[in-house]
Amino acid sequence: MPRSAGLCAAAALITTAVLAGVQPALAQSKAKAENVPTIPHSSVPNFLNLPAGLYLGEGMGVARNSQGHIFVYTRSGETRMFEFDPDGNFVREIGQGLYGFEFAHKVRVDSEDNIWAVDEGTNTVMKFNPQGRVVMVLGARPPVVEGVVATVNQQPPDEKYLFSRPTDVTWDAQGNIFVTDGYFNHRLVKYDRNGIYVGQVGSVRAGSGPDELNTPHTVASDARGNIYVGDRGNARVQVFNNDLRLIATYDNVGNPWEICITPGPHQYLYVSNSNPDSQPAASWAITGEIDKMELDGTILGRFGSSGKNLGQFQTIHGMDCSVPDELIVSEISAWRVQKILVGDKAAMDGGR
């Protein structure tokens, strides 16, 4: 589908949803936690080096593999995925012209360096091997003759193997796959390592109860196999065990647009209460920060604010924290990727 047709379809999708009574989520709450210590941070200038004539669009997702290579999933004239080396030098493009690429949402890398792309425009989650070849597809793209709008002219599909604008993916140590199906469905779906459906929590309808979700927008897992869901519409992080039983709720860090868990041995949780891409004026002063937390929900510190300068953030949508005290963040509204040094690394760099 040409980009112009895709944009028209996306606009029609939102209009149809509103007419049907499904309101887009407006996520711009002030975090409840106050008097949080400030963590120094700094941004590395001109981090990514793109070839002449190649540009980033909206920074939807970013992830690193075990070699430190960086993968950026971006919406521009087309949805595209780029790979960079650890110093930010361009390496290659992955999946150019792929049928599953239409409207990027997230990219993740698993423990075996497989690259996973979540595309909300095609309702698919795609697994690439490290060489860049597609080896698994979850979900199914609506036929082009039907277009994206067909998915909202009916009841959203609460089905085992169909998504309705999925948002993110993560895994546990056994390779089980967890997908947040987050815009028209509001659920977390579990598959085994071969893509066989296991179970789910949530449903086609948004809710605010203990086992309900409202726009689950991001997901991550810890070393014990617990699954952390950024329940954006409910302004909370929900923590489930491997069997999808709710074990904790953190509701003091605003609306989690993106979360990330460090590899350990002592693991930390980062949560971004992002300034929304709709840029409502009232949100600028109360959003934009990132909280660093213990896995039990204790907030250790906070850094960042809404803005366009280096070290400020304009709608963080992707975040990688696989290197200690170093984040790679991708931003929708600023069309960029920043390398952020945190804590002691930032202090050594003269961080703010």
C-alpha positions as CSV (number, residue, x, y, z in Angstrom):
1,M,0.0,0.0,0.0
2,P,1.5,3.4,-0.9
3,R,2.3,5.6,2.1
4,S,-0.4,8.2,1.2
5,A,-3.0,5.4,1.0
6,G,-1.8,4.1,4.4
7,L,-2.1,7.5,6.0
8,C,-5.6,7.9,4.6
9,A,-6.6,4.5,5.9
10,A,-5.2,5.3,9.3
11,A,-7.1,8.6,9.4
12,A,-10.3,6.8,8.4
13,L,-9.6,4.1,11.0
14,I,-9.5,6.7,13.8
15,T,-12.5,8.5,12.4
16,T,-14.5,5.3,12.2
17,A,-13.4,4.4,15.8
18,V,-14.6,7.7,17.2
19,L,-17.9,7.4,15.4
20,A,-18.3,3.9,16.9
21,G,-17.7,5.3,20.4
22,V,-14.0,4.1,20.7
23,Q,-12.2,7.2,21.9
24,P,-8.4,7.5,21.3
25,A,-6.5,7.3,24.5
26,L,-5.3,10.6,25.8
27,A,-2.3,9.9,28.0
28,Q,-0.9,12.9,29.7
29,S,-1.1,12.5,33.5
30,K,1.2,14.0,36.0
31,A,3.1,11.3,38.0
32,K,1.7,10.9,41.5
33,A,5.2,10.3,43.0
34,E,6.6,13.7,44.2
35,N,9.9,14.8,45.7
36,V,11.8,12.2,43.7
37,P,15.6,12.6,43.6
38,T,17.0,13.9,40.4
39,I,19.4,11.7,38.6
40,P,22.1,13.5,36.4
41,H,21.9,12.7,32.7
42,S,23.4,13.9,29.5
43,S,22.9,13.3,25.8
44,V,25.6,12.3,23.3
45,P,25.4,14.8,20.4
46,N,25.1,13.6,16.8
47,F,25.0,10.0,17.9
48,L,23.6,8.3,14.7
49,N,25.4,8.7,11.4
50,L,23.0,8.2,8.4
51,P,24.2,8.1,4.8
52,A,23.7,11.2,2.7
53,G,20.1,11.6,1.7
54,L,18.7,9.2,4.3
55,Y,16.7,10.5,7.2
56,L,14.8,9.3,10.2
57,G,11.1,9.9,10.5
58,E,9.1,9.2,13.6
59,G,11.3,7.2,16.0
60,M,8.9,4.3,16.9
61,G,11.3,1.7,18.3
62,V,14.9,1.1,19.1
63,A,16.8,-2.0,20.4
64,R,20.3,-3.3,20.8
65,N,21.7,-6.8,20.2
66,S,24.4,-8.6,22.1
67,Q,27.1,-7.0,20.0
68,G,25.8,-3.5,20.7
69,H,24.3,-3.0,17.3
70,I,21.3,-0.7,17.3
71,F,18.1,-1.3,15.4
72,V,15.8,1.6,14.7
73,Y,12.2,1.2,13.4
74,T,10.9,4.4,11.9
75,R,7.9,5.8,10.1
76,S,8.8,8.1,7.3
77,G,7.8,8.1,3.6
78,E,7.7,4.3,4.3
79,T,8.1,2.2,7.4
80,R,11.8,1.1,7.5
81,M,14.2,-0.6,9.8
82,F,17.9,0.5,10.0
83,E,20.9,-1.1,11.7
84,F,23.8,0.8,13.2
85,D,27.0,-0.3,14.8
86,P,27.8,0.6,18.5
87,D,29.3,3.9,17.5
88,G,26.2,4.9,15.6
89,N,27.5,4.2,12.1
90,F,25.0,3.0,9.5
91,V,25.3,-0.7,8.7
92,R,22.3,-1.8,6.6
93,E,18.6,-1.7,6.1
94,I,16.5,-4.7,7.0
95,G,13.2,-5.7,5.4
96,Q,13.0,-3.1,2.7
97,G,9.7,-3.4,0.9
98,L,8.5,-6.2,3.2
99,Y,4.7,-6.9,3.1
100,G,4.6,-6.8,6.9
101,F,5.9,-3.2,7.1
102,E,3.3,-0.5,6.9
103,F,3.0,1.5,10.2
104,A,5.9,0.8,12.6
105,H,5.3,0.5,16.3
106,K,8.2,-1.3,18.1
107,V,11.4,-3.2,17.6
108,R,12.9,-5.6,20.1
109,V,15.9,-8.0,20.1
110,D,15.7,-11.3,22.0
111,S,18.4,-13.2,23.9
112,E,19.5,-15.1,20.7
113,D,19.8,-11.8,18.7
114,N,16.6,-12.4,16.7
115,I,15.0,-9.1,15.7
116,W,11.3,-8.6,16.3
117,A,9.2,-5.9,14.6
118,V,5.7,-5.0,15.8
119,D,3.7,-3.3,13.1
120,E,0.3,-1.9,14.0
121,G,-0.6,-1.2,10.4
122,T,-0.4,-4.8,9.3
123,N,-1.5,-6.3,12.7
124,T,1.6,-8.5,12.7
125,V,4.6,-9.3,15.0
126,M,7.5,-10.5,12.8
127,K,10.6,-12.4,13.9
128,F,13.8,-11.9,11.9
129,N,16.9,-14.0,12.4
130,P,20.2,-12.2,13.0
131,Q,20.9,-12.2,9.2
132,G,17.6,-10.3,8.6
133,R,15.4,-13.1,7.3
134,V,11.8,-13.5,8.4
135,V,11.4,-16.8,10.3
136,M,8.1,-16.3,12.1
137,V,5.0,-14.1,11.7
138,L,2.3,-13.8,14.4
139,G,-1.0,-12.2,13.3
140,A,-2.2,-11.6,9.8
141,R,-2.3,-8.5,7.6
142,P,-5.8,-7.6,6.3
143,P,-5.9,-8.1,2.5
144,V,-5.1,-4.8,0.7
145,V,-8.4,-4.9,-1.1
146,E,-10.1,-4.7,2.3
147,G,-7.8,-2.1,3.7
148,V,-7.1,-1.3,7.4
149,V,-10.6,0.3,7.9
150,A,-12.2,-3.2,7.7
151,T,-10.8,-4.1,11.0
152,V,-12.9,-1.5,12.9
153,N,-16.1,-2.0,11.0
154,Q,-16.7,-5.1,13.0
155,Q,-16.2,-6.2,16.6
156,P,-12.5,-6.1,17.3
157,P,-11.0,-9.6,17.1
158,D,-10.6,-11.3,20.4
159,E,-9.0,-14.3,18.7
160,K,-6.0,-16.4,19.4
161,Y,-4.0,-15.6,16.3
162,L,-5.3,-12.2,15.2
163,F,-4.3,-8.8,16.5
164,S,-5.9,-5.4,16.2
165,R,-3.0,-2.9,16.2
166,P,-0.5,-4.7,18.4
167,T,2.0,-2.6,20.3
168,D,4.9,-4.6,21.8
169,V,6.5,-8.0,22.4
170,T,8.8,-9.6,25.0
171,W,9.9,-13.2,26.1
172,D,10.7,-15.2,29.2
173,A,13.7,-17.4,29.7
174,Q,11.9,-20.4,28.2
175,G,11.3,-18.4,25.0
176,N,7.5,-17.9,25.6
177,I,6.3,-14.9,23.6
178,F,4.1,-12.2,25.2
179,V,2.4,-9.6,22.9
180,T,0.5,-6.5,24.0
181,D,-2.5,-6.2,21.6
182,G,-3.1,-2.7,22.7
183,Y,-5.3,-0.2,20.7
184,F,-8.6,-1.9,19.8
185,N,-8.0,-5.0,21.8
186,H,-6.8,-4.4,25.4
187,R,-5.0,-7.6,26.3
188,L,-1.7,-9.4,26.9
189,V,-1.4,-12.6,24.9
190,K,1.0,-15.5,25.6
191,Y,2.4,-17.9,23.0
192,D,5.0,-20.6,23.4
193,R,8.3,-20.3,21.6
194,N,6.8,-21.9,18.5
195,G,4.0,-19.3,18.3
196,I,1.2,-21.6,19.7
197,Y,-1.4,-19.8,21.8
198,V,-1.2,-20.4,25.5
199,G,-3.5,-17.8,27.1
200,Q,-4.3,-14.1,27.7
201,V,-5.3,-11.5,30.2
202,G,-7.5,-8.5,29.4
203,S,-10.1,-8.5,26.6
204,V,-11.4,-6.6,23.6
205,R,-12.8,-3.9,25.9
206,A,-10.8,-1.5,27.9
207,G,-11.1,-1.8,31.7
208,S,-9.5,-0.6,34.9
209,G,-10.0,-3.6,37.1
210,P,-7.1,-5.8,38.4
211,D,-7.1,-8.1,35.4
212,E,-8.1,-5.5,32.9
213,L,-6.1,-3.2,30.6
214,N,-6.6,0.0,28.8
215,T,-4.2,0.6,25.9
216,P,-1.4,-1.8,27.0
217,H,1.3,0.1,25.1
218,T,4.6,-1.5,26.1
219,V,5.9,-4.7,27.8
220,A,9.1,-6.1,29.3
221,S,10.2,-9.1,31.3
222,D,12.6,-9.7,34.2
223,A,15.0,-12.6,34.8
224,R,12.3,-14.5,36.9
225,G,9.9,-14.4,33.9
226,N,7.6,-11.8,35.4
227,I,5.9,-9.6,32.7
228,Y,5.6,-5.8,33.2
229,V,2.9,-4.1,31.1
230,G,2.8,-0.4,30.6
231,D,-1.0,0.0,31.0
232,R,-1.0,3.5,29.5
233,G,-4.7,4.3,29.5
234,N,-4.9,3.4,33.2
235,A,-1.7,5.3,34.2
236,R,0.0,2.3,35.8
237,V,2.4,-0.6,35.3
238,Q,0.8,-4.0,35.8
239,V,3.1,-6.9,36.8
240,F,2.1,-10.5,35.9
241,N,3.8,-13.7,36.6
242,N,4.6,-16.2,33.9
243,D,1.1,-17.7,34.2
244,L,-0.5,-14.2,33.7
245,R,-1.5,-13.8,37.3
246,L,-1.4,-10.3,38.5
247,I,1.2,-9.8,41.3
248,A,1.8,-6.0,41.5
249,T,0.6,-2.6,40.3
250,Y,2.6,0.6,40.2
251,D,0.4,3.6,39.7
252,N,2.6,6.5,40.7
253,V,4.7,7.2,37.5
254,G,2.1,8.7,35.1
255,N,1.2,7.1,31.8
256,P,3.9,4.6,30.7
257,W,4.5,5.1,27.1
258,E,7.6,3.0,27.3
259,I,9.3,0.7,29.8
260,C,12.6,-1.1,29.9
261,I,14.3,-3.6,32.2
262,T,18.1,-3.8,32.6
263,P,19.8,-7.2,32.2
264,G,21.2,-7.3,35.7
265,P,22.5,-9.1,37.7
266,H,20.7,-6.4,39.7
267,Q,17.8,-5.4,37.4
268,Y,16.2,-2.0,37.3
269,L,12.9,-0.8,35.6
270,Y,12.8,2.4,33.6
271,V,9.4,4.0,32.9
272,S,8.8,6.9,30.5
273,N,5.9,9.2,31.3
274,S,6.2,10.7,27.9
275,N,4.9,14.0,26.5
276,P,2.2,12.7,24.0
277,D,2.8,13.1,20.3
278,S,-0.4,15.2,20.0
279,Q,1.5,17.8,22.0
280,P,-1.3,19.2,24.2
281,A,0.0,22.4,25.7
282,A,-1.1,21.4,29.2
283,S,1.1,18.3,29.1
284,W,4.5,20.0,28.6
285,A,5.0,20.9,32.3
286,I,3.8,17.6,33.8
287,T,5.3,14.9,31.5
288,G,8.5,14.0,29.7
289,E,10.5,12.4,32.6
290,I,11.9,9.0,33.0
291,D,11.8,7.2,36.3
292,K,14.4,4.6,37.4
293,M,12.9,2.0,39.7
294,E,13.6,-1.2,41.6
295,L,11.6,-4.1,40.3
296,D,9.4,-3.9,43.5
297,G,8.3,-0.4,42.4
298,T,10.5,1.7,44.6
299,I,11.5,4.9,42.7
300,L,15.2,5.6,42.9
301,G,15.3,8.8,40.9
302,R,14.0,10.7,37.9
303,F,15.5,12.6,35.0
304,G,14.4,14.5,31.8
305,S,11.6,16.8,30.8
306,S,9.5,17.6,27.7
307,G,11.4,19.6,25.1
308,K,13.4,19.6,21.9
309,N,16.9,20.2,23.2
310,L,19.4,17.4,23.8
311,G,18.6,15.6,27.0
312,Q,14.9,16.6,26.7
313,F,12.3,14.3,25.2
314,Q,9.6,14.6,22.7
315,T,7.4,11.5,22.9
316,I,9.7,8.7,23.8
317,H,8.4,5.6,22.0
318,G,11.4,3.3,22.1
319,M,13.9,2.7,24.9
320,D,16.8,0.3,25.2
321,C,18.6,-0.1,28.6
322,S,20.8,-3.2,27.9
323,V,24.0,-1.3,28.8
324,P,24.3,-0.1,32.5
325,D,23.7,3.6,33.0
326,E,23.1,4.1,29.3
327,L,19.8,4.5,27.5
328,I,19.1,4.6,23.8
329,V,15.7,6.4,23.2
330,S,13.7,7.0,20.0
331,E,11.2,9.8,19.8
332,I,8.2,10.3,17.7
333,S,7.9,14.1,17.6
334,A,11.6,15.0,17.4
335,W,12.3,12.5,14.6
336,R,15.5,11.4,16.4
337,V,17.3,8.8,18.5
338,Q,19.4,9.9,21.5
339,K,22.1,8.2,23.5
340,I,21.5,9.1,27.1
341,L,24.1,8.7,29.9
342,V,22.7,8.3,33.3
343,G,24.0,8.7,36.9
344,D,27.8,8.2,37.2
345,K,28.3,8.1,33.5
346,A,26.5,11.4,33.0
347,A,28.4,13.0,35.9
348,M,31.7,12.0,34.3
349,D,30.4,13.5,31.1
350,G,29.4,16.8,32.8
351,G,25.7,15.7,32.9
352,R,22.9,18.1,33.8
